[in-house]
Amino acid sequence: MNKVRMQTDRAKIWKVIRAHKEEFTSADIEMLTDATYVNIKRYLKILADAGYLRKRRKPNLNGKGTHWVYRLVKNTGPKPPVQKDLRFLFDPNTNEYWVEDPETVIRRG
């Protein structure tokens, strides 16, 4: 998948996440965007690792197994945080980089 397509998908994912006032699942995002399941899961993981989402396990309705549910806890604005590298996330709303160590935040000049 090319970078332009991925950025467009992630912008759509971010917009849907920001619109959710309650918890949501990756399946909810998949139904509301044309992003791939893999892209959604990767983006949710990096957002959760960076502290933008809180996630928890919830039992499935059939009583068998669990699934992840997410809630947005750091809504910094309309522009989607952008994964710059496998270990970096850039938020254009705050000009901050999140680095793999969650205690490290780098502000851009």
Secondary structure as UniProt FT lines:
FT   HELIX           3..19
FT   HELIX           26..32
FT   HELIX           37..49
FT   TURN            50..51
FT   STRAND          53..59
FT   TURN            61..62
FT   STRAND          66..72
FT   STRAND          82..85
FT   TURN            86..87
FT   STRAND          88..91
FT   TURN            92..95
FT   STRAND          96..99
FT   TURN            102..103
FT   STRAND          105..107
//
